[in-house]
Amino acid sequence: MKEVGICSAKVHVEMDYYLKGSVADNTVKNGVTEIRSFFDVESEQQEEDLIEVIRLAKKGCFAENLVKTGVPLKSVCTLNGPKVNID
């Protein structure tokens, strides 16, 4: 484990998304064109040590990996108990 003193750490995430079409007309579509994360770290430690910790944190982040790799999504829908096919 890395021993690095951090006084404050914050992450702000922004996302550009769109929603178009109509649910009523069965034409609804959505998507995300970009996600940005901003790391704000305050510490008296050496910059290279802090950069290493931030890199390790990003490697261990499930959310970042999900976005980067496009993990397949499996959906199961039940209606009043039994499974139904919605595809």
N, C-alpha and C positions, 0 to 999 in steps of 0.2 A: 504494500500500500504506500502511496505517496504522501509524505508529510509536508504539506504546504499550508501556511497560514493565510486565510482569506478573511478580510474584514467585512466585505459585502459582495454579494453576487446576485445579479438579476438577469433574467432573460425576457425579452419582449419578442413576440412572434407576430408577423403580419402575413396576410394571405390575400392574393388577388383572385377573386372568384367571379363567376357569372352564373346567372339563372335566366333562362329564356324559354319561350314557348308558354303553353298553357296546360295546366292539369286537366281542366274541363275539356279541352280539345285533344287530350292525349299526345301533346307535342312537347311536353316539358323536358328540358335538358339542362344539365349543369356541369360545371367543371372548375378546375383551379389552374391558373396559368403560371403562378409563381408563389413560393413561400419563402419568406425571409426571416432569419432569426438574428437578434442583436444581443450580444453578451456584454454586460457591464460589470466588470470586476474591479474591486478595490483591494489592494494588498501592498504590503511593503516587501514582498518576496521578489526574487529575481524574475525579470520578464520571461526568460527562457523556461523557468520552472512553471510559471503560470500558464504559458502557452501549451506546455506539455500536458498539464492537468486539464485544460479546456479541450484539447484534442482527444484525450482519453474519455472525457465526459461525453463528447460528441459520438465517439465510437460505441459507447455503451447506451446511447439513447435509442429506445425502441421507436419513438415517434419519427426521428430523423431517418432511421433505417427503413421504416415502413414506407415513407415517402420516396426515398431514393430507389428502393428495389421493386416497388409496385407489387406487394404481396397479394396473392390471389385471395379473394373473398368468397367464402361459402355461406350462403343464407339458407336457413331452414324456417319455413313458415308453417304454423299450425293454425287451423281454423276450427274452433269449437272442439279441440282435442286432436283430430287426425292431421297428419302432414298433408299439405297441398302444394302443388307445383305452381309457381308464379312466373316461371320463365316463358 
